[in-house]
Amino acid sequence: MDVVGMGLHDYFQIIRHPMDLGTMKSKLNKGLYPSPLEFADIKLTFNDALLYNPKGHEVHKLIDQFLQLFEGLFCLAFEKYEKQ
């Protein structure tokens, strides 16, 4: 994520453990997610967005919905994975 190019000059002061979808895609392509539990990096991505964008902001609202959807789908997928 190009925080400077996006004008997010305070991003690294607010976000201590940055994760973004581009980094996740790269890790996925390199096989660095050996188990579904490690794919939970997506939660870090969502939590970073929630922390950076104030409550009431459009991004905050959208990410909050994504996080709820992910939680439900991830639980189902992980249960299926454990049964295999």
Contacts in CASP RR format, 6 or more apart in sequence:
PFRMAT RR
TARGET T0000
AUTHOR 0000-0000-0000
METHOD contacts of the structure
MODEL  1
MDVVGMGLHDYFQIIRHPMDLGTMKSKLNKGLYPSPLEFADIKLTFNDAL
LYNPKGHEVHKLIDQFLQLFEGLFCLAFEKYEKQ
1 18 0 8 1.000
1 20 0 8 1.000
1 22 0 8 1.000
1 23 0 8 1.000
3 9 0 8 1.000
3 11 0 8 1.000
3 12 0 8 1.000
8 52 0 8 1.000
11 18 0 8 1.000
11 52 0 8 1.000
12 18 0 8 1.000
14 51 0 8 1.000
14 52 0 8 1.000
15 48 0 8 1.000
15 51 0 8 1.000
15 52 0 8 1.000
17 44 0 8 1.000
17 48 0 8 1.000
18 48 0 8 1.000
19 41 0 8 1.000
19 44 0 8 1.000
19 45 0 8 1.000
19 48 0 8 1.000
20 45 0 8 1.000
20 48 0 8 1.000
21 45 0 8 1.000
23 41 0 8 1.000
24 39 0 8 1.000
24 41 0 8 1.000
24 42 0 8 1.000
24 45 0 8 1.000
27 33 0 8 1.000
27 41 0 8 1.000
28 39 0 8 1.000
32 38 0 8 1.000
33 39 0 8 1.000
33 41 0 8 1.000
35 81 0 8 1.000
36 74 0 8 1.000
36 77 0 8 1.000
36 78 0 8 1.000
36 81 0 8 1.000
37 78 0 8 1.000
39 74 0 8 1.000
40 74 0 8 1.000
42 70 0 8 1.000
43 67 0 8 1.000
43 70 0 8 1.000
46 63 0 8 1.000
46 66 0 8 1.000
46 67 0 8 1.000
46 70 0 8 1.000
47 67 0 8 1.000
49 59 0 8 1.000
49 60 0 8 1.000
49 63 0 8 1.000
50 60 0 8 1.000
50 63 0 8 1.000
50 64 0 8 1.000
50 67 0 8 1.000
53 59 0 8 1.000
53 60 0 8 1.000
53 63 0 8 1.000
54 60 0 8 1.000
END
